[in-house]
Amino acid sequence: MRQAILISAGLLMAGLMASPLMAEPVTYGIDSTHTFPRFTYDHLGFSTQVNRFHNTTGTVVYDKEANTAEVDITIDMTSVETGAESFNGHIQGEDFFDTENYPEATFKSTEVVFDNDEPTAIEGELTIKGITKNVTLDIERFNNEEHPMLGKDAIGADASVTVKRSDFNADKYVPAISDEVRIDISLEAIAQ
């Protein structure tokens, strides 16, 4: 009987050693103190305006072995920072963000494109003012390693996309103020 148990245990160990270890997807929580979506646009041909949002939440699920990922981000549109308190309120009005009715914008990935084991683009659905459009964010930078201060697995990325305000019913003053708006997001997320 003891010999049968030892043989079974040996076969089990051999089977475990022969099968490849598969990594599991890891869920990362957005670090809202280091994640700031920015948007830029041409203002009357005089300058490029740069604005940002202070409050961003969400998750990234990343499987580095399978080269798959999912991104789910929510932006608090009432946290917009334009550099002028009066304009912060103005841009939240009905003609632009209409935060009274639509206080959040969301981005949910439908596919993350990988090249040589690194993500290069994120295809997904961007919803602003209740209007959803398919967009593709280009990833300019990506990093995955242990966070040197927290001692946890972390990811970071810089990504961008250009959209039209008119696609989201926010096109007041077009073309004097550009219809095209570039959205950049610098994201950091920590393994949960």
Wavefront OBJ file of the C-alpha trace (Angstrom):
o trace
v 0.000 0.000 0.000
v 2.799 2.375 0.941
v 4.570 1.649 -2.342
v 1.370 2.460 -4.298
v 1.100 5.810 -2.486
v 4.735 6.634 -3.245
v 4.299 5.710 -6.919
v 1.119 7.853 -7.124
v 2.871 10.771 -5.469
v 5.825 10.398 -7.835
v 3.544 10.321 -10.895
v 1.693 13.391 -9.643
v 4.944 15.308 -9.127
v 6.239 14.255 -12.546
v 3.002 15.422 -14.134
v 3.214 18.799 -12.397
v 6.820 19.246 -13.457
v 6.078 18.274 -17.055
v 3.118 20.644 -17.476
v 3.954 24.294 -18.129
v 3.099 26.737 -15.390
v 0.467 29.113 -16.680
v 0.346 32.649 -15.365
v -3.022 33.962 -14.339
v -4.395 37.335 -15.390
v -3.631 40.024 -12.817
v -6.072 42.805 -11.960
v -4.483 46.219 -11.442
v -6.317 49.092 -9.774
v -5.854 52.540 -11.277
v -3.603 54.731 -9.115
v -5.675 57.919 -9.216
v -2.788 59.966 -7.798
v -0.689 59.182 -10.883
v -3.329 58.827 -13.621
v -4.374 62.016 -15.375
v -6.263 62.177 -18.673
v -5.472 65.401 -20.548
v -7.163 66.953 -23.540
v -5.808 69.586 -25.919
v -7.391 71.657 -28.658
v -6.731 74.725 -30.799
v -8.190 77.898 -29.276
v -9.138 80.468 -31.948
v -5.861 79.881 -33.771
v -3.971 81.574 -30.928
v -2.834 78.675 -28.750
v -3.143 75.030 -27.877
v -5.099 74.696 -24.658
v -4.083 71.869 -22.288
v -6.567 70.695 -19.638
v -6.831 67.644 -17.413
v -9.060 65.652 -15.097
v -8.091 65.007 -11.469
v -10.229 61.949 -10.655
v -9.880 58.734 -12.632
v -10.776 55.226 -11.454
v -10.877 51.766 -12.978
v -8.995 48.557 -13.588
v -6.647 46.905 -16.025
v -6.603 43.101 -16.270
v -3.314 41.954 -17.789
v -2.076 38.466 -18.626
v 1.549 38.812 -19.690
v 1.865 35.157 -20.706
v -1.222 35.114 -22.916
v -0.684 38.664 -24.251
v -4.203 39.722 -23.351
v -5.563 42.687 -21.447
v -8.783 44.484 -20.607
v -9.094 48.160 -19.695
v -12.037 49.766 -17.888
v -11.664 53.450 -16.967
v -14.063 56.015 -15.534
v -13.277 59.743 -15.590
v -15.013 62.138 -13.229
v -15.860 64.950 -15.658
v -16.583 67.347 -12.782
v -12.884 67.139 -11.825
v -11.813 69.065 -14.948
v -8.977 71.542 -14.461
v -8.582 74.234 -17.111
v -6.403 76.591 -15.100
v -9.244 79.054 -14.479
v -12.001 78.417 -11.937
v -14.599 80.267 -14.024
v -13.784 78.197 -17.110
v -13.903 74.958 -15.097
v -17.592 75.717 -14.552
v -18.159 76.971 -18.117
v -16.771 73.831 -19.751
v -19.023 71.675 -17.551
v -22.080 73.400 -19.023
v -24.627 71.932 -21.418
v -22.788 73.099 -24.555
v -19.685 71.137 -23.625
v -19.495 68.333 -20.981
v -22.988 68.793 -19.477
v -21.785 67.302 -16.192
v -25.153 67.887 -14.526
v -26.563 65.113 -16.716
v -23.358 63.244 -17.584
v -20.891 63.481 -14.674
v -18.720 60.612 -15.947
v -17.013 59.534 -19.141
v -15.938 55.924 -19.628
v -13.592 53.891 -21.765
v -13.983 50.118 -22.038
v -11.601 48.115 -24.190
v -12.839 45.642 -26.769
v -9.345 44.476 -27.767
v -5.764 45.193 -26.788
v -3.312 44.754 -29.663
v 0.097 43.263 -28.854
v 3.332 43.262 -30.823
v 6.441 41.427 -29.533
v 4.807 40.791 -26.137
v 3.952 44.464 -25.571
v 0.625 46.238 -25.998
v 0.700 48.794 -28.823
v -2.950 49.851 -29.131
v -6.222 49.631 -27.256
v -9.444 49.432 -29.210
v -12.563 50.233 -27.289
v -15.691 52.244 -26.631
v -15.416 55.834 -25.416
v -18.598 57.251 -23.887
v -18.978 60.997 -23.359
v -22.329 62.704 -22.706
v -24.049 59.338 -23.103
v -22.725 58.935 -26.662
v -20.498 55.934 -27.365
v -17.948 55.843 -30.179
v -15.369 53.225 -31.149
v -11.843 54.602 -30.808
v -8.284 53.288 -30.877
v -5.742 54.566 -28.379
v -2.139 54.313 -29.539
v 0.231 53.261 -26.772
v 3.464 55.236 -26.897
v 4.983 53.787 -23.727
v 4.371 50.708 -21.569
v 6.098 49.319 -18.497
v 5.388 46.357 -16.213
v 7.601 45.697 -13.199
v 7.665 45.819 -9.429
v 6.845 49.254 -8.077
v 10.032 50.414 -6.304
v 8.162 52.134 -3.460
v 5.198 49.804 -2.948
v 6.908 46.468 -3.596
v 3.953 45.329 -5.725
v 3.600 44.464 -9.395
v 2.644 47.593 -11.328
v 1.983 48.761 -14.857
v 2.251 52.139 -16.522
v 1.357 53.438 -19.954
v 1.052 56.579 -22.034
v -1.652 56.447 -24.706
v -3.437 58.912 -26.974
v -6.321 59.295 -29.387
v -7.829 62.183 -31.365
v -11.615 62.559 -31.393
v -14.110 65.120 -32.702
v -16.172 67.154 -30.265
v -19.043 67.082 -32.757
v -19.243 63.288 -32.396
v -20.158 63.802 -28.731
v -22.592 66.723 -29.086
v -20.035 69.171 -27.650
v -19.234 71.232 -30.743
v -20.070 74.799 -29.722
v -17.853 77.372 -31.485
v -16.582 74.948 -34.152
v -14.585 75.762 -36.284
v -13.224 78.783 -34.356
v -12.352 76.374 -31.573
v -11.142 73.150 -33.141
v -13.488 70.225 -33.514
v -10.551 67.850 -33.124
v -9.428 67.200 -29.571
v -6.417 65.103 -28.644
v -6.831 62.988 -25.519
v -3.682 61.783 -23.753
v -3.749 59.524 -20.743
v -0.794 58.744 -18.506
v -1.805 55.742 -16.456
v -0.330 53.902 -13.513
v -2.001 50.886 -11.898
v -1.051 48.615 -9.000
v -1.748 44.882 -8.670
v -4.679 44.283 -6.331
l 1 2 3 4 5 6 7 8 9 10 11 12 13 14 15 16 17 18 19 20 21 22 23 24 25 26 27 28 29 30 31 32 33 34 35 36 37 38 39 40 41 42 43 44 45 46 47 48 49 50 51 52 53 54 55 56 57 58 59 60 61 62 63 64 65 66 67 68 69 70 71 72 73 74 75 76 77 78 79 80 81 82 83 84 85 86 87 88 89 90 91 92 93 94 95 96 97 98 99 100 101 102 103 104 105 106 107 108 109 110 111 112 113 114 115 116 117 118 119 120 121 122 123 124 125 126 127 128 129 130 131 132 133 134 135 136 137 138 139 140 141 142 143 144 145 146 147 148 149 150 151 152 153 154 155 156 157 158 159 160 161 162 163 164 165 166 167 168 169 170 171 172 173 174 175 176 177 178 179 180 181 182 183 184 185 186 187 188 189 190 191 192
